[in-house]
Amino acid sequence: WWWWWWWWYPLPPHPLPPQPLPPQPLPPQPQPLQPPQPLPPQPPQPLPPQPLPPQPLPPQPLPPQPLPPQLLSPQPLPPQPLPPQPLPPP
């Protein structure tokens, strides 16, 4: 059981001195064999589209017109004829 305890016991960390990495020499850049070709002349860029002028506001809806009076007041119903009353027995 002692070896299990020894294995379970955390070992103290061994301080390792940090090893400085040697600077890596950069590989020599290959020189271009031919000079870079000059860029062709760019055609003149078209002007960006001008922002549209502010659109006029849509026409405001008209306020509700007052209805004519004959539509406002309910039409009086024609008098309904009375149903025929049964004659009383003599």
PAVEX-282137 format. One record per atom (N, C-alpha, C): y, x, z; residue in one letter. Coordinates in steps of 0.2 Angstrom, whole numbers, padded with zeros to 4 digits, always signed. Layout:
REM PAVEX-282137
YXZA;...
END
This chain:
REM PAVEX-282137
-0006+0004+0000W;+0000+0000+0000W;+0006+0004+0000W;+0006+0011+0002W;+0012+0015+0003W;+0014+0017-0004W;+0010+0017-0009W;+0012+0019-0016W;+0016+0013-0019W;+0013+0007-0017W;+0017+0001-0020W;+0024+0001-0017W;+0025+0003-0010W;+0031+0003-0007W;+0035+0008-0010W;+0032+0014-0012W;+0036+0019-0015W;+0038+0017-0022W;+0034+0014-0025W;+0036+0012-0032W;+0041+0006-0032W;+0041+0002-0027W;+0046-0003-0026W;+0052-0001-0024W;+0052+0004-0020Y;+0058+0007-0017Y;+0063+0009-0023Y;+0069+0007-0023P;+0073+0010-0029P;+0075+0017-0028P;+0074+0021-0033L;+0075+0028-0033L;+0083+0029-0033L;+0085+0034-0030P;+0093+0035-0030P;+0094+0038-0037P;+0100+0035-0040P;+0101+0038-0047P;+0103+0045-0047P;+0100+0048-0052H;+0102+0056-0052H;+0108+0056-0057H;+0113+0059-0053P;+0120+0060-0057P;+0119+0065-0063P;+0119+0063-0069L;+0119+0067-0074L;+0126+0069-0077L;+0127+0076-0078P;+0134+0077-0080P;+0135+0075-0087P;+0141+0072-0088P;+0142+0069-0095P;+0142+0074-0100P;+0138+0074-0105Q;+0138+0079-0110Q;+0143+0077-0116Q;+0148+0081-0116P;+0153+0080-0122P;+0150+0081-0128P;+0152+0076-0132L;+0149+0076-0139L;+0153+0081-0143L;+0150+0085-0147P;+0154+0090-0151P;+0157+0086-0157P;+0163+0088-0158P;+0167+0084-0164P;+0163+0085-0170P;+0162+0080-0173Q;+0159+0080-0180Q;+0164+0082-0185Q;+0162+0087-0189P;+0167+0089-0194P;+0167+0083-0200P;+0172+0081-0202L;+0173+0076-0207L;+0170+0079-0214L;+0166+0075-0217P;+0164+0078-0224P;+0170+0079-0229P;+0170+0084-0233P;+0176+0084-0237P;+0176+0079-0242P;+0181+0076-0243Q;+0182+0070-0248Q;+0182+0073-0255Q;+0178+0070-0259P;+0177+0072-0266P;+0184+0071-0270P;+0186+0076-0273Q;+0193+0075-0277Q;+0191+0071-0283Q;+0196+0066-0285P;+0195+0062-0291P;+0195+0067-0297P;+0191+0066-0301L;+0191+0071-0307L;+0197+0069-0312L;+0198+0063-0313Q;+0204+0061-0317Q;+0210+0058-0313Q;+0216+0059-0315P;+0221+0056-0311P;+0220+0048-0312P;+0223+0045-0307P;+0222+0038-0307P;+0226+0035-0312P;+0223+0030-0315Q;+0227+0027-0321Q;+0232+0022-0318Q;+0238+0023-0322P;+0244+0019-0320P;+0242+0011-0321P;+0245+0008-0316L;+0243+0000-0316L;+0247-0002-0322L;+0244-0007-0326P;+0248-0010-0332P;+0254-0014-0329P;+0259-0015-0333P;+0265-0018-0330P;+0263-0026-0329P;+0265-0028-0323Q;+0263-0034-0321Q;+0268-0039-0325Q;+0265-0045-0327P;+0270-0050-0330P;+0274-0053-0325P;+0280-0055-0327P;+0285-0058-0322P;+0281-0064-0319P;+0282-0064-0312Q;+0278-0069-0308Q;+0283-0076-0309Q;+0279-0081-0311P;+0283-0087-0311P;+0286-0089-0304P;+0292-0092-0305L;+0295-0094-0298L;+0291-0099-0295L;+0291-0099-0288P;+0287-0104-0285P;+0290-0111-0286P;+0286-0116-0286P;+0289-0123-0288P;+0294-0124-0282P;+0299-0127-0285Q;+0305-0129-0280Q;+0303-0135-0276Q;+0304-0135-0269P;+0302-0141-0266P;+0306-0147-0268P;+0302-0152-0269L;+0305-0158-0271L;+0311-0161-0267L;+0316-0164-0270P;+0321-0167-0265P;+0318-0172-0261P;+0321-0174-0256P;+0318-0179-0251P;+0318-0185-0255P;+0312-0189-0255Q;+0312-0195-0258Q;+0316-0200-0254Q;+0319-0205-0258P;+0323-0210-0255P;+0318-0214-0251P;+0321-0217-0245L;+0316-0221-0241L;+0314-0227-0245L;+0308-0230-0244P;+0307-0236-0248P;+0311-0242-0245P;+0312-0247-0249P;+0317-0252-0247P;+0314-0255-0241P;+0319-0256-0236Q;+0316-0260-0230Q;+0315-0267-0232Q;+0310-0269-0228P;+0308-0277-0230P;+0314-0281-0227P;+0315-0286-0231L;+0320-0291-0229L;+0318-0294-0223L;+0323-0296-0219P;+0322-0300-0213P;+0319-0306-0215P;+0315-0309-0211P;+0312-0316-0213P;+0317-0321-0213P;+0317-0324-0219Q;+0322-0329-0221Q;+0320-0336-0217Q;+0325-0339-0214P;+0324-0345-0210P;+0321-0350-0215P;+0316-0353-0213L;+0313-0358-0217L;+0317-0364-0218L;+0317-0368-0224P;+0321-0374-0224P;+0319-0379-0219P;+0324-0383-0217P;+0322-0388-0212P;+0317-0392-0213P;+0316-0394-0219Q;+0310-0399-0220Q;+0304-0396-0219Q;+0303-0390-0220L;+0297-0386-0218L;+0296-0385-0211L;+0302-0384-0207L;+0301-0383-0200L;+0299-0389-0196L;+0302-0395-0198S;+0301-0401-0194S;+0294-0404-0197S;+0290-0406-0193P;+0284-0409-0196P;+0285-0416-0199P;+0283-0417-0205Q;+0284-0424-0208Q;+0281-0429-0204Q;+0285-0435-0203P;+0282-0440-0199P;+0276-0443-0204P;+0270-0444-0200L;+0265-0447-0204L;+0266-0454-0206L;+0264-0457-0211P;+0265-0464-0213P;+0261-0468-0208P;+0264-0474-0206P;+0260-0478-0201P;+0253-0480-0203P;+0249-0478-0199Q;+0242-0480-0201Q;+0241-0488-0200Q;+0238-0491-0205P;+0237-0498-0204P;+0232-0499-0199P;+0233-0504-0195L;+0229-0505-0189L;+0222-0508-0191L;+0217-0506-0188P;+0210-0509-0191P;+0210-0516-0189P;+0207-0520-0193P;+0207-0527-0192P;+0203-0529-0186P;+0207-0533-0182Q;+0204-0535-0175Q;+0199-0540-0176Q;+0194-0540-0173P;+0189-0545-0174P;+0192-0552-0171P;+0190-0557-0174L;+0193-0563-0172L;+0190-0565-0165L;+0194-0568-0161P;+0191-0570-0154P;+0186-0576-0156P;+0181-0577-0152P;+0176-0582-0153P;+0180-0589-0151P;+0179-0594-0155P;+0182-0600-0153P;+0181-0603-0146P;
END
